[in-house]
Amino acid sequence: MKVTLITGASGGIGEALVNRLAERKQDLLLIARNAEKLEEQCIQLSKRFGINAQFIAADLSKPDTAEQIFEETQMRNLEIDMLINNAGIGSGGEFSALSLRSELDLLQLNISSLVALTHLFLPQMQNRKSGTIVNIASMASFMPIPYMATYAASKAFVSSFTQAITQECIPYNVHVLLFCPGLTKTNFNAAAGIDNEKGAGLSSDYKNAPAQTPEQVADEAVKALDQRKQFAVSGRMNRLGANVLALIPNSFITRNFAKLYRKRLKM
């Protein structure tokens, strides 16, 4: 059975993507940690859209989880026609004051598991001469961000990695899309521990900073897929911002961003 595998499927952008693809009658394999939420999602998707929706409850911030997911798909005889690496988490604050364990878990989730899932499912796509991989990066991938150092660096890796394998996949007719949302109204801030004054300092508070909804982001991602784009930024203002950032030295960006953060938090 051909399915689309989506990580981080139980909320935010992932859940919005699930709904958009279900509307298109795509069979789905949902990956997230909350088994109860995933089971309910699958029941509702099957009833509402008449599709086959399955799930695997798994924590991709742990080593070897990607391999376990791959093995389970083989046991279920699932053909992963599209892989959407959406799961991710952020962090914010002074790097030396953050939990080392949490930062390493962030790298495992945002980088290592993404690479592992891509490496595990890509050969099958190459053999079939068909398939799609979508890696979700971020506007943060375009610049180093003081007080969000690990997160921004992780998304810069996703951007570089994805752009490289995009070219490797062309001879195999495998479509790869690097998709970069900006600030989106999800539980990202709460999960990252910046649903407070840190978020305001980082210009990522939902009340004052311009943000898209998950549904708006999902619509733009699906549009980029339809157009077989290799790279897309979600949101007109974000696209403008990405072009401007490309012209400014990182040293200038980081120096002024850090000054602004410290000013806002009166550090």
N, C-alpha and C positions, 0 to 999 in steps of 0.2 A: 504494500500500500504506500502510495506517495503521500508524504505529509510535509508541512512546514513546521520546523522546530523553532520555537521562540523562547529565549531565556528571559528571566525577569518578567514572566507573563502575568503575574497576579495583580499588578498595579501599575499606575502611571502610564508611561509611553508604551510599555509592553502590553498592558491590557488593552489600550486603545488600538494598537496594531492587531491584536488578536481579533477584536471586534470587526475591524475593517476587512481583514482577510476572510473571516467567517462569512461576512456579507457577500463575498465573492465565491463562496462555496468551496473554499480550500479546507481540506482536512488538516488538523492541527495536532501538534505535540507540544504541550505547555510544560515549561520547566520553571520552578520556583521552590521556595522552602516550605510554604504553607500548604500541606496536603489537603486540609479541610477546604480551604479557599479554592484550590485547584479543582477538586472534585466537584464542587458546586458550580464553578465556571464551566466545566466540561458538560455537566448535565444541562445547564441553561443554553449553552451554545448548540448542543445537539437538538434540543427542543425548538429553539428559535430559528436556526438556520438549516437544520436537517443535515448537518455534517458529522463526520466522525471526529470527535475531540478526545484526545487521551492526555495523560499527564504523567510526569515523573517528579516526585518531590525530592529535591536535592539541593545541597548547599555548595555552590560553586566557589565559595571562599575557602574551601578545603581542598587540599591536594588529592588527586586521583578521582575526584568526582566526575570530571569530564570522561574519563575512561569508563567509569561505571555507567554513565548515561549512554555512551556508545554501545557498550555490551548489551544493555537493555534494549536498545533499538534493534540490534541484530537478533535478539531472542524473539522480539515481536514481529520480525520480518518487515520492518519499516524502511522505506526508501526516503531519505531526507532530500527532498527536491529543493528546498530552500532552508538555509540556516540563518537565523537572525540572532546575532550576538548582541543582545540588548542589556543584559544584567550588568549592573555597575553600582558603585557606591562612592561617596565623596567623603572628605574630611576638611576641617578648617581650623585655623588657629596657628600658633607658633609651633613649628615642626618639633622642636626639642621638648615641648610640653605635651605632645600627643602620645597616646599609647603606641608603643612599638608594635605590639601584637596586632592592633587594629590597622596600623599602616601596612603591615605585611599581609594581612588578610585582604586589604584593599588591592594591593598589587596582585595577589593571587586571583581575585575575582575579575578585576578590570583588565589584566594582562594575561596571566598564565592560563586561566581557564579558557579565555577567548582564543588564544593561540592553540591550545590543546584541542578544542572542539573543531576549529578550522582544520587542523592537521589530520584529525581523525576522519572527518567526513569529506574533505576535499578529494582524496584519491578516488572515492566512489563516483563523485561527480565527473572527474576527469575521465574515468573509464567509460562513463555513459555519454560523454561529450555533451552534457547538459547539467544545469543546476545554477543556483544563485546563492551568494553569501552576502549578507548585510552586516556590517560592523558599525555599531553606534558609537561615535566619538563624542565630541562636544565643542562648543566655542572655546572652551578652555584649552583645546589642543593647539590653538594658534599662538599661544604665548605662555611663558613661565609666569606663575601667579604666586607671589609671596603670600604666606599664610594660607595657601592652598597648594603647597608645593608638590606633594605626592600625587594628589588627584590630577592636577594639570599635566604633570609629567607622564602619568599613566595614559592619559588621553592623547598626548603627543606620540606616545609609542603606538597606540591603536591607529592613529592617522598614518604614520610612517610605514608601519607594517602592512596596512591595508592597501595603500597606494602601490607598494612594491608587488604584492601578490596579485593585484589587479592585472598587471602586465604579464605575469607568469601564467595567468589563467586564460588569456585571450586565445592561444592556440587550441585550447580544449573546449571552447565555447561555453565557459563558465563565467557568468556575469557576477562581478564583485562591485558592491556599492559601499562607499564610505559616506555615512550620513552624520551630519553635525547639528544637533539641536542647540539652541541657546537656553536661557533660563525658562524652565517649564514648571507649571503649577502642579507639582507632585509631592510625595513625601520625602523628596530628596534632601531638603534642608534638615528635616527632623532626623532622618537616618544618619546624616553627616554630622549631626551635633551642632548645626549652625542656624537652627531655628530660634535665633536670639540676636543679641547685639553683634555677634560675629557676622551673621548674615548681612546685617546693615552695613558693616564695615567692608564686606566683600561685594557690596552692591548686588546681593542676591536675595534680598527680602522681597517676598511676593507682593507686599502692600505698596511699595514705592517704586520698585524696579519693573520695567516692562517685561512681561512674560507671556508665553503662549500656553494654551491648554494642551493636554496630551492628545486630544482629538485633532487639534490643528497640526500638531507635529506629525501624527500618524498619517493624516491626509497628504502632507507634503512628501513623506517617505514613500507612500504608495504611488504618488505621481512620479517621483524620481525613478521608481522601479519600472513603471509603465513606459517611461521614456528611455529606459536602459542607460541611465546616467551612471557614471563611475564615481561621481562626487557631487554632493549636494549639501547646502546649508539651509536649515529651516528658518524661515522668517525673513522678510525683506530687510528689516533693520539689521538683523544678524549678518545677512549677506553683505550689506554695506560695511558693517563693522569689520568683517573678515578682510575685505579689500583694503580698508584703511590700516588695519594692523600689519598687513604685509609690507607697508611702507615705513613703519616705525621701528627703530632698533629695539631689541629686547631690553637692552640696558636702560633705555629711557622709560619703557613700559614698567619694568619691575621697580625701578627707583620711585617713580611717581605713584604707582599702585600701593607700594609699602607706606609711603608718606601719608597717603589718603587714609589708609586703613588705621594707622596709628593716630591720626588726627581724629577720626570718627570715634575711636575707642578711648581717646584721651590717654594714650600710652606715652 
